[in-house]
Amino acid sequence: MGEYSFYIFALHLPINELTDGALYGFPATTYPGPGLTTPDKGVKMWFLYLGVNILVAAFCVEIIERKGAIFFPRKLQKEEQAVAGRKA
């Protein structure tokens, strides 16, 4: 979960906005302008946002970083050495 935290932090606002747009229609605003209020979406939506953000973070780490490491041999070699050091 620690590796996912960066992506959750970095991408949570656009992901939440896209989730709102998919559910309620676009344009979806995360921070409405003066005089506008967002409807109270409740705890269920908070858990939906959390779940979607964790899925996106897992995709970024597991697919892009780890599987994409084959395109960067030095990074892959360093990760293999780190894993071998932990097992020893």
Beta strands, then each sheet from edge to edge (+ up, - down):
end
